[in-house]
Amino acid sequence: MTMTSSLTTGQVAKLVRLSQQTIIRAIDRGHLVGYKIPMSGHRRVMLDDLRKWMRATGIPEDLVDEQFGMDKSKQAEPVSDMR
């Protein structure tokens, strides 16, 4: 998956390891901020809103970081000398 500011409900579901219907219900009930695409009715979730919801529900944000290659623990590791 490439770096993006909004995700489909399917992408969110895969990231947080829940069903797509659970994500749709969370949006429809106002627990997760999302928006509908005009004419199609498809929902999207902004990455920042997803992170806020994950923090509020106790879902580890590492799941997003790993998917987008932003795992801070890996970035902090020293690079070995290759001589």
Secondary structure, DSSP 8 states (H G I E B T S, - for coil): ----SEEEHHHHHHHHTS-HHHHHHHHHTTSS--EE-TTT--EEEEHHHHHHHHHHHT--THHHHHHTT--HHHHTS------
